[in-house]
Every structure is written in structure tokens, then in C-alpha cells.
């Protein structure tokens, strides 16, 4: 089986979508499923391994409001798709709801291919963080409507959790939804050295640690962890929360730690 994946984001842009795509492509390869990924090109990216990994890069536009990302250029995207011979693929898999979505749906209709989409992020719940000028209720309604139209345009939607499944159904999405959790490549963590990590970061050997590793973005709902630390402080005052990652929500989260007086309980 051959799968053509389209995404508006991929490494070297580090986030959960890039990681999920990489993990699933690796497992699909082990199962004998071949996949080609169409993704944006990034400045200073070394693309020497892209051909071997069946990654096709598309030139993109710089986004002033989101400088880490690139919006794939429509003409370049169409040209790359023509060169790939879409009719030779068995399935179109869309990973993101921007240029990749519309190109993937159009491609599937033109060539009569089944098309599915992975719904990674509940944008409706966090759109107010990225568009604070938009009334939250209106922004949520617009995001839900867009998600409903996009998901109903594909044959199957992949949701990473049952909670997301239920939320998408509440939006009025009628397409088939399959729950497939995003797994972790446990082998990558087999050689971790906890003692050395503690020593490097000045954490006592016996101090209990709660760890978050990931992108520090609004949709991760990290303020919930700070509220948790407040509740746990009286029960286990020596508990330390380590937040390892970068992202747009980091400055606000650091300010919240100071406001709550958790500087000794939270480390970035």
C-alpha cells in the first residue's frame, strides 16, 4: 500500500504534529506501508536526508504572525503534486487543516482516492489565545464550523483520544471517526540517565519530580499543572514540577508561576 501524506508542518519545526507524523510513518513502514510526505520547506534546513525518507518539500510564504511556520505556496504545491503522480497512491492522508487540507481533498476527488484526516488539535478551545481580538464565543463558533466542514469533506477522521471523538461528534461531524492514540517510541527513552539529569540541574536525588516534556503552547493547557501544584503543595511540599520545552505560552506561564509563588516548586 502507498500513502500520500500532506502536512502544513514538519521537522525541523518541532511540535506534536511533526512528532506524530514521524512516529506513524515509522510504524507504517514496519508494517510494509510506504508513505510519501509533502511538507513545507524551511530556511536553513538541511534536506540531504529528505529523498531517502520520501519527504518532498514545498516552498512557502513567511508568516509575520507565526514566524516559526511556513504557508506552502499554492502553485508550488500543485507542481509538486503533479510530479508525484497522485494516481499511483492508494490513499490520501491529510495531517493539518490549512493548505494541506484543501490540496488533499481536491486531489482525492480528482483521482477518486479515499481520503482521511488526522485531527490533532481542538482549535475551537484555544482560538482565543491566538486571536484575542476576536470575541471568544464567536471564535469558538467559527472554529467549530470550519472543523465540521473540513472533517465532513473526508471519508474518515482519526482522533487521538475518546474525548476528542466525543467533542468532534458534538460539532456535528458525520464522517466516520476512528480513535487511534499517538504512541511513544519507548526505545528512545531506554538509555535515560535520571541521576545525571538531577545532578546537572541541581535536583536532590530523593526529591519527587513531576515532568512535562513537550511544546509549551496554549493548547497544552499547562496552567492546569500549576493549579495542580498549588493543591499538592500542602500534601507534598518538596514536589518539583519540571517543564521541559519551548513555545509561545512560555512567558505567560513563567509569569503565572511568579504570581502563584511557585518559583521553588516549578522549574523550566
KAJOMO-V645153 format. One record per pair of residues at least 12 apart in sequence whose ideal C-beta (glycine too) atoms are under 6 Angstrom apart, sorted by sequence separation. I is the first residue (numbers start at 1). GAP is how many residues later the second one is. D is the distance in whole Angstrom. If there is no record, write none. Layout:
BEGIN
i = <I | I>
gap = <GAP | GAP>
d = <D | D>
END
This chain:
BEGIN
i = <60 | 92 | 127 | 165 | 229 | 58 | 59 | 165 | 92 | 41 | 92 | 124 | 127 | 59 | 162 | 36 | 37 | 38 | 40 | 41 | 58 | 157 | 159 | 58 | 124 | 40 | 123 | 124 | 156 | 157 | 158 | 159 | 86 | 92 | 152 | 154 | 160 | 58 | 151 | 152 | 156 | 158 | 160 | 91 | 92 | 93 | 94 | 95 | 148 | 152 | 56 | 87 | 147 | 148 | 151 | 86 | 148 | 241 | 242 | 243 | 77 | 72 | 144 | 10 | 216 | 5 | 12 | 40 | 215 | 216 | 217 | 226 | 207 | 208 | 209 | 210 | 211 | 212 | 213 | 214 | 216 | 218 | 222 | 1 | 2 | 3 | 4 | 5 | 6 | 7 | 40 | 215 | 217 | 12 | 207 | 209 | 216 | 229 | 216 | 229 | 117 | 116 | 119 | 115 | 116 | 115 | 116 | 117 | 118 | 119 | 114 | 105 | 101 | 97 | 21 | 4 | 2 | 2 | 3 | 4 | 5 | 6 | 7 | 8 | 1 | 7 | 129 | 3 | 8 | 8 | 8 | 126 | 7 | 126 | 6 | 6 | 6 | 121 | 17 | 20 | 15>
gap = <12 | 12 | 12 | 12 | 12 | 14 | 14 | 14 | 15 | 16 | 16 | 16 | 16 | 17 | 17 | 18 | 18 | 18 | 18 | 18 | 18 | 18 | 18 | 19 | 19 | 20 | 20 | 20 | 20 | 20 | 20 | 20 | 21 | 21 | 21 | 21 | 21 | 22 | 22 | 22 | 22 | 22 | 22 | 23 | 23 | 23 | 23 | 23 | 23 | 23 | 24 | 24 | 24 | 24 | 24 | 25 | 25 | 25 | 25 | 25 | 26 | 27 | 27 | 29 | 29 | 30 | 30 | 30 | 30 | 30 | 30 | 30 | 31 | 31 | 31 | 31 | 31 | 31 | 31 | 31 | 31 | 31 | 31 | 32 | 32 | 32 | 32 | 32 | 32 | 32 | 32 | 32 | 32 | 33 | 33 | 33 | 33 | 33 | 34 | 36 | 37 | 38 | 38 | 39 | 39 | 40 | 40 | 40 | 40 | 40 | 41 | 48 | 49 | 53 | 74 | 85 | 87 | 88 | 88 | 88 | 88 | 88 | 88 | 88 | 89 | 89 | 89 | 90 | 90 | 91 | 92 | 92 | 93 | 93 | 94 | 97 | 98 | 98 | 103 | 162 | 200>
d = <5 | 5 | 4 | 5 | 5 | 4 | 5 | 5 | 6 | 4 | 5 | 5 | 5 | 5 | 6 | 5 | 5 | 5 | 6 | 5 | 5 | 5 | 5 | 5 | 4 | 4 | 5 | 5 | 5 | 5 | 5 | 5 | 5 | 5 | 6 | 6 | 6 | 5 | 4 | 6 | 6 | 5 | 5 | 6 | 4 | 6 | 4 | 5 | 5 | 5 | 6 | 5 | 6 | 5 | 5 | 5 | 6 | 5 | 5 | 5 | 6 | 5 | 5 | 4 | 5 | 6 | 6 | 4 | 5 | 6 | 4 | 6 | 6 | 5 | 5 | 5 | 5 | 5 | 5 | 5 | 4 | 5 | 6 | 5 | 5 | 4 | 5 | 5 | 5 | 5 | 5 | 4 | 5 | 5 | 6 | 6 | 5 | 6 | 4 | 5 | 5 | 6 | 6 | 5 | 6 | 6 | 4 | 6 | 4 | 6 | 5 | 5 | 6 | 5 | 6 | 4 | 5 | 5 | 5 | 5 | 5 | 5 | 4 | 4 | 5 | 5 | 4 | 5 | 4 | 6 | 5 | 5 | 5 | 4 | 4 | 6 | 5 | 5 | 5 | 5 | 5>
END
